[in-house]
Amino acid sequence: MTTCEHGSAQVFTELSDCGMELTIRVAGSFDFSLHPDFQRAYQNFSPSPKCYSVDLSETSYLDSAALGMLLLLRDHCYGDGSRAEAQRVELVNPRPHVANILAASNFDRIFTIR
């Protein structure tokens, strides 16, 4: 498990034993200040995981910059479009107010949210 901390917010990563699933957990405020930490959390894996889960169970705040970072993760998984199979991105365990922001932003149409 890797931890990056910025102020009161933290980004934790955990790669499954088989290397096929990466869980990124954001604790605290998910905002622009976490951009470099969040980006580092999913880059430079070889081979790339097949599933990326962003655990929002400890996310107390989510702003438009965080929504943009989630879209960048999605773009990273789709790459340049030449991959035969894109990796899956899921948003899991959002608190009710975070789930409302995701729904109002139509992210339930872009991501699997569970």
C-alpha positions as CSV (number, residue, x, y, z in Angstrom):
1,M,0.0,0.0,0.0
2,T,1.2,3.5,-0.9
3,T,0.1,6.6,0.9
4,C,0.4,10.2,-0.3
5,E,-0.6,13.1,1.9
6,H,-1.5,16.7,1.1
7,G,-2.8,18.7,4.0
8,S,-5.7,16.9,5.6
9,A,-6.3,14.8,2.4
10,Q,-4.6,11.5,1.6
11,V,-4.5,9.2,-1.4
12,F,-3.9,5.5,-0.7
13,T,-3.2,2.9,-3.3
14,E,-3.4,-0.9,-3.1
15,L,-2.6,-3.3,-5.9
16,S,-4.2,-6.7,-5.7
17,D,-2.0,-9.8,-5.3
18,C,-2.5,-10.8,-8.9
19,G,-1.8,-7.2,-10.1
20,M,-5.1,-7.0,-12.0
21,E,-6.9,-4.5,-9.7
22,L,-5.8,-1.2,-8.4
23,T,-7.7,0.4,-5.6
24,I,-7.2,4.2,-5.1
25,R,-8.8,5.5,-1.9
26,V,-9.2,9.2,-1.3
27,A,-9.6,10.3,2.3
28,G,-10.6,13.9,3.1
29,S,-11.2,16.6,0.5
30,F,-10.8,15.5,-3.1
31,D,-9.8,18.7,-4.8
32,F,-7.1,20.2,-7.0
33,S,-4.5,20.0,-4.3
34,L,-4.5,16.2,-4.8
35,H,-3.9,16.3,-8.5
36,P,-0.2,15.2,-8.5
37,D,-0.8,12.5,-5.8
38,F,-3.9,11.1,-7.6
39,Q,-2.2,11.0,-10.9
40,R,0.9,9.2,-9.5
41,A,-1.5,6.7,-7.9
42,Y,-2.4,5.1,-11.2
43,Q,0.5,5.8,-13.6
44,N,3.6,3.7,-14.2
45,F,2.2,0.2,-13.7
46,S,3.5,-2.4,-16.1
47,P,1.4,-4.3,-17.0
48,S,-1.5,-2.0,-16.4
49,P,-4.2,-3.3,-14.0
50,K,-7.5,-4.4,-15.7
51,C,-9.7,-2.7,-13.1
52,Y,-9.3,0.6,-11.3
53,S,-11.5,1.1,-8.3
54,V,-11.7,4.6,-6.8
55,D,-12.9,4.2,-3.2
56,L,-14.8,7.3,-2.1
57,S,-16.0,6.0,1.3
58,E,-13.7,8.4,3.1
59,T,-14.1,11.3,0.7
60,S,-15.6,14.2,2.6
61,Y,-15.6,16.7,-0.2
62,L,-15.5,16.5,-4.0
63,D,-15.2,19.5,-6.4
64,S,-15.1,20.1,-10.2
65,A,-11.3,19.5,-10.2
66,A,-11.8,16.1,-8.7
67,L,-14.4,15.3,-11.4
68,G,-11.8,16.3,-13.9
69,M,-9.2,14.0,-12.3
70,L,-11.6,11.1,-12.6
71,L,-12.1,11.8,-16.3
72,L,-8.3,11.9,-16.7
73,L,-8.1,8.5,-15.0
74,R,-10.7,7.3,-17.5
75,D,-8.7,8.7,-20.4
76,H,-5.6,7.0,-19.1
77,C,-7.4,3.7,-19.2
78,Y,-8.7,4.2,-22.7
79,G,-5.3,5.4,-23.9
80,D,-5.1,6.4,-27.5
81,G,-7.9,4.0,-28.5
82,S,-5.6,1.4,-29.9
83,R,-5.9,-1.0,-27.0
84,A,-8.1,-4.0,-27.8
85,E,-9.6,-3.8,-24.4
86,A,-9.9,-0.7,-22.1
87,Q,-9.5,-1.1,-18.4
88,R,-12.6,-0.8,-16.2
89,V,-12.9,2.2,-13.9
90,E,-15.4,2.0,-11.0
91,L,-16.3,4.5,-8.3
92,V,-17.2,2.7,-5.1
93,N,-18.8,3.5,-1.8
94,P,-19.4,7.2,-2.2
95,R,-21.0,9.0,0.8
96,P,-24.5,10.3,0.0
97,H,-23.5,13.9,-0.7
98,V,-20.6,12.7,-2.9
99,A,-23.0,10.3,-4.7
100,N,-25.4,13.3,-5.3
101,I,-22.5,15.3,-6.9
102,L,-21.6,12.4,-9.1
103,A,-25.3,11.9,-10.2
104,A,-25.8,15.7,-10.8
105,S,-22.7,15.6,-13.0
106,N,-24.0,12.6,-14.9
107,F,-21.0,10.5,-13.9
108,D,-23.3,7.6,-13.4
109,R,-23.5,7.5,-17.2
110,I,-19.7,7.5,-17.6
111,F,-18.6,5.3,-14.7
112,T,-19.9,2.3,-12.9
113,I,-20.8,3.5,-9.4
114,R,-21.5,1.0,-6.7
